[in-house]
């Protein structure tokens, strides 16, 4: 039987919104979870280069969604959170800038409650240290004016979270 994927290419976006054709057999699958923490009409975002992203990241093979969200949020913000309801589920074909690996991302965004920790006590990995800064509280009325570094409509997701 012939492999139907042998010559198939997928368009993967990079951080600068450039697209490149990638052999589908070279893609890795990466489920990722992100937390949305809103307090006093502000949202907590991770500093990324000259913009922002939601705290979160990729699941390890031996982790549950709750474990991943707790680990990633703690590493990137210093805060302990508990997940609440799903705000959005998205997918994206994306090439990571530092590793040059292309992935099929499944991105799940959860509303969260803070349950402990100290803001700013971050533990970035070797890649994150290159581009990530301490988290910042951003006023909700300014989300339309900031730059996001991710592959989703962040403003739409934040507006959905506010409704919840």
Buried (B, 14 or more C-beta within 10 A) or exposed (E): EEEEEEEEEBEBBBBEEEEEEBEBEEBEEBBBBBBBBBEEEBBBBBBBBEBBBBBBBBBEEEBEBEEBBBBBBBBBBBBBBBBBEBBBEBEBBBBBBEEEBBBBBBBBBBBBEBEEBEBEEBEBEEEBEEBBBBBBBBEBEEBEEBEBBBBBEBEEBBBBBBEE
